[in-house]
Structures are given as C-alpha cells and as structure tokens.
Amino acid sequence: MANAAANNQPAGPWPQMRSGPLIVGGALVGAGAAVALVGLAIAGSHVAAATRQWLRELETPPSQLARLKWEQAKTAAAAGANSWQTHPNAKIRILARRSGSGRA
C-alpha cells in the first residue's frame, strides 16, 4: 500500500526522463569515441612513419648533432669563464669608502 502511494506522487525536484533517448545518446557517444580513437591511431602511425623517414634522410644524426652542440657549449662556457677571470678589471680591487670620510 505504501509503495502504491509513493508511485502516484510527483517526482519532486527531479525531472522525469525516458530511458530510451539516454541509451541511444550513450551508444552514439561510445561509437563516436571509438571512431575518434581509430582516427587518432591512423594519424599517429602516419606521423611516426614520416618522422622515421625524415630522420633516415638527415646528413647528421640527431645524437651526433646534440653531442656537437654540447661540446660547443662547453667550449664557449670555458672561454667565457676564462675571459671573465683573466680580464684586467677582474684584478682591480675596489676599496669601499669609509663612512666617516666627511663626504656625502
């Protein structure tokens, strides 16, 4: 008896929905996601193959180019440090003024 009374009362603040359109919408979203994943896989494999082909055609492999640039950077840093340390201005000591010298 209590169940029959509860079924006849309005749903309250929640809207009433039919399950059919929700099931169809969910199925379409799932199918769209599957199609998107297939498209992503096809495009990704094409980009990977094109990148491999491009790397094979390079004159200097990226690993050798990175090693060369690293050696250039180390040499430039050493030259800069040496220049900074041996510059004539690096040997001059600037004496701080005494605060009681009378000049403002």
C-alpha positions in Angstrom: 0.0 0.0 0.0 2.8 2.4 0.8 4.5 1.5 -2.5 1.4 2.3 -4.5 1.1 5.7 -2.7 4.7 6.5 -3.4 4.4 5.7 -7.1 1.5 8.0 -7.6 3.2 11.1 -6.1 5.1 13.6 -8.3 8.8 13.1 -8.7 9.6 16.3 -6.8 12.6 18.5 -7.9 13.9 15.9 -10.4 12.7 15.9 -14.0 11.2 12.7 -15.4 13.2 11.2 -18.2 12.6 8.3 -20.5 15.5 5.8 -20.7 15.3 5.2 -24.5 16.9 8.5 -25.6 19.5 8.3 -22.9 20.6 4.8 -24.1 20.7 5.9 -27.7 22.7 9.0 -26.8 25.2 7.0 -24.8 25.6 4.5 -27.6 26.3 7.3 -30.1 28.8 8.9 -27.8 30.6 5.5 -27.4 30.6 4.9 -31.2 32.0 8.5 -31.7 34.7 7.8 -29.2 35.7 4.6 -30.9 35.8 6.3 -34.3 37.9 9.1 -32.8 40.4 6.6 -31.4 40.7 4.8 -34.7 41.4 8.1 -36.4 44.0 9.0 -33.8 45.7 5.7 -34.3 45.9 6.1 -38.0 47.1 9.7 -37.9 49.7 8.8 -35.2 51.1 5.9 -37.1 51.4 8.1 -40.2 53.3 10.9 -38.2 55.6 8.3 -36.7 56.4 6.8 -40.1 57.1 10.2 -41.7 59.3 11.2 -38.8 61.4 8.0 -39.1 61.8 8.6 -42.8 62.9 12.2 -42.2 65.5 11.0 -39.6 66.9 8.5 -42.1 67.4 11.2 -44.7 69.3 13.6 -42.4 73.0 14.0 -43.1 73.9 14.2 -39.4 72.0 12.0 -37.0 70.4 13.9 -34.1 72.6 12.2 -31.5 75.8 13.4 -33.2 74.3 16.9 -33.6 73.4 17.0 -29.9 76.9 15.8 -29.0 78.5 18.5 -31.2 76.3 21.3 -29.8 77.1 20.1 -26.2 80.9 20.3 -27.0 80.4 23.8 -28.5 78.5 25.0 -25.4 81.2 23.6 -23.0 83.9 25.3 -25.0 82.1 28.6 -25.1 81.4 28.4 -21.3 85.1 27.7 -20.6 86.2 30.5 -22.8 83.7 32.9 -21.2 84.8 31.9 -17.7 88.5 32.3 -18.6 87.9 35.7 -20.1 86.0 36.8 -17.1 88.7 35.6 -14.7 91.7 37.0 -16.6 90.2 40.3 -17.6 92.3 43.3 -16.3 89.2 44.7 -14.4 88.9 41.4 -12.5 92.2 42.0 -10.8 91.4 45.5 -9.5 90.1 45.7 -6.0 87.7 48.5 -5.4 88.1 49.7 -1.8 84.9 50.8 -0.1 84.8 54.4 1.2 84.8 54.8 4.8 81.5 56.1 6.1 83.2 58.8 8.2 85.1 60.5 5.4 83.0 63.6 5.6 81.7 63.5 2.0 78.1 63.0 1.3 
